[in-house]
Amino acid sequence: MIYYFSGTGNSEWAARTLARLTNDRVTRITKKTLAPVMIEEGETFGLVFPIYAWSLPQMVSDFLKNVSVHTGAYCYAVCTCGAEAGCAMRVLRSKVHMDGVWSLVMPDNYIVAYSVEDDQRSLEKVREANTRLQEIATHIRARESGCADVHVGKFAFVKTFIGGHLFNKYARSSKPFRTSYDCTGCGLCAKVCPSENILVADDMPFWSDDCQQCLACIHRCPKRAIEYGKSTEKHGRYVFHFAQDQIEGKG
Ligand SMILES: Cc1cc2nc3c(=O)[nH]c(=O)nc-3n(C[C@H](O)[C@H](O)[C@H](O)COP(=O)(O)O)c2cc1C
């Protein structure tokens, strides 16, 4: 089974692509699926998630607390990131044994800090990720261990262990969320939130204090009516939307 966490669809696409290539199935990690998971001898445990501040999303760390893996299981992880994963896989390996770890560079969705890339650059990244997934799947099908190919980046230790800590402490507040008059109260933001952190009342969304910062609510709002402070106003929106034919250059 491949477990994935995803806000804007990059990691979901990677998980589904790997499932197709390795004849496996996928399960989305959300607050609802944080139940204990047992991985038995001979089974495969795949984990796909986005990098947040050179580390793991909090919900992935919470999910791993409930996972118990038999030493005879085959375990691997793929993270998706805009550029670099830092020491995230080292953090992961301190929590669970991994036979293989890989990163995929994909479109960056952190619009709190950066603008979204244009569609052409995004497609280039997705095409490269698609090629890389075919190679990764070969290693997984052969159940190879000792595989590690991660875009770590410079000053990774400091970024992960100081930046990651500061991010979790200060940058996951729900307070900066706000809606404009364009909000229709459709409730899609609440439906896509993996941590059930949004409540819609009187046709208005309200954010509680368990935000993962996946930004699914902002990126997926059909009216572009959600902002996070001032910083997201001019940074565009991104949701994985590429068709497989387009990725493979057939479309
Ligand atoms: C809160 C947050 C923090 C991020 N931090 C990093 C980072 O440290 N390094 C990086 O390369 N990309 C970073 N990104 C970009 C995402 O990892 C990347 O866009 C990922 O593919 C999104 O996956 P998803 O579409 O499955 O949600 C960050 C994105 C978010 C929302």
The ligand as a MOL file (V3000), in Angstrom:
LIG
                    3D

  0  0  0     0  0            999 V3000
M  V30 BEGIN CTAB
M  V30 COUNTS 31 33 0 0 0
M  V30 BEGIN ATOM
M  V30 1 C 4.3370 25.0110 3.8580 0
M  V30 2 C 5.1900 24.6210 2.6930 0
M  V30 3 C 6.5670 24.5170 2.8440 0
M  V30 4 C 7.3640 24.1340 1.7600 0
M  V30 5 N 8.7100 23.9710 1.9630 0
M  V30 6 C 9.4830 23.5500 0.9410 0
M  V30 7 C 10.8850 23.3180 1.1400 0
M  V30 8 O 11.4280 23.4400 2.2190 0
M  V30 9 N 11.6230 22.9410 0.0690 0
M  V30 10 C 11.0640 22.7850 -1.1740 0
M  V30 11 O 11.8000 22.4670 -2.1140 0
M  V30 12 N 9.7360 22.9440 -1.3830 0
M  V30 13 C 8.9220 23.3190 -0.3590 0
M  V30 14 N 7.5810 23.4860 -0.5460 0
M  V30 15 C 6.9940 23.1360 -1.8610 0
M  V30 16 C 6.3020 21.7760 -1.8350 0
M  V30 17 O 7.0730 20.8070 -1.1500 0
M  V30 18 C 6.0250 21.2520 -3.2500 0
M  V30 19 O 5.4030 22.2080 -4.0420 0
M  V30 20 C 5.2150 19.9570 -3.1850 0
M  V30 21 O 5.3730 19.2620 -4.4050 0
M  V30 22 C 3.7270 20.1950 -2.9670 0
M  V30 23 O 3.0930 18.9270 -2.9300 0
M  V30 24 P 1.5200 18.7080 -2.9910 0
M  V30 25 O 1.0400 19.2870 -4.3090 0
M  V30 26 O 1.3590 17.2270 -2.9670 0
M  V30 27 O 0.9040 19.3850 -1.8390 0
M  V30 28 C 6.7720 23.8620 0.5020 0
M  V30 29 C 5.3860 23.9950 0.3540 0
M  V30 30 C 4.6000 24.3560 1.4300 0
M  V30 31 C 3.1070 24.4690 1.2510 0
M  V30 END ATOM
M  V30 BEGIN BOND
M  V30 1 1 1 2
M  V30 2 1 2 3
M  V30 3 2 2 30
M  V30 4 2 3 4
M  V30 5 1 4 5
M  V30 6 1 4 28
M  V30 7 2 5 6
M  V30 8 1 6 7
M  V30 9 1 6 13
M  V30 10 2 7 8
M  V30 11 1 7 9
M  V30 12 1 9 10
M  V30 13 2 10 11
M  V30 14 1 10 12
M  V30 15 2 12 13
M  V30 16 1 13 14
M  V30 17 1 14 15
M  V30 18 1 14 28
M  V30 19 1 15 16
M  V30 20 1 16 17
M  V30 21 1 16 18
M  V30 22 1 18 19
M  V30 23 1 18 20
M  V30 24 1 20 21
M  V30 25 1 20 22
M  V30 26 1 22 23
M  V30 27 1 23 24
M  V30 28 2 24 25
M  V30 29 1 24 26
M  V30 30 1 24 27
M  V30 31 2 28 29
M  V30 32 1 29 30
M  V30 33 1 30 31
M  V30 END BOND
M  V30 END CTAB
M  END
